[in-house]
Amino acid sequence: MSKPFNGYPSRTAFVAAMRANGWSTRSIADALGVDTKQVQSLETSLRRTQRYQFQRLATQDIRLPNHVLPKLIEQSGLRGVTPTALAAQILCAVLGEDLVGAVLDDEREAA
């Protein structure tokens, strides 16, 4: 079980936050009171955890309305990919380009 550190749920979470804020490995190590190899170890642990979480998320089922599935199958056939691959490509494109508001015609985007 991880112990909280400096307002973060764990030292690993602290390392991730400080790295996101542009801190160097040396600065993070000094703040933690450890050597730089320990910081690198915590970052390696974080990457493994993130990879596992992504893989776990990637295997989750997504339920689609009955009227959508035939369209997905048709479009995937036209592109020579599986429906799952096309759905992943669509999600990655929409999320990667921050197009959720545009795709959903979200009024919050206009505000």
Phi, psi and omega in degrees: 000131181285145177259140177300149177219121172053039179088359178253155183294340179200169175295325179297317178296322177298314179300314181298317181293317181291323177295319178296333178273005176089011179291146176280163177301318180298315181297318179295316180300317179298317181295325179279339184077033179230175176274170185293331178296326178293322177297315179299323178295317178296322178292322177297317178299319179297315180299319178298316180297315180297319179297318179296316180297320179295316180297320179295316179296322182295341181259005180285145176282143173241124181271127180249146175298151184302328182282345183271323186302314178300324178293320178296317179296315180299310182294324178293322177297319179297331182262356178071030177232168177284156175304323178296317180295319179294317178300319179295318179298318180297312180299316180296320180293313182294312181287321182295330181257012180053048183257010184302312180300319180292318181293320181271003183052050186282119180295337180296332180292330183282339184287000000 
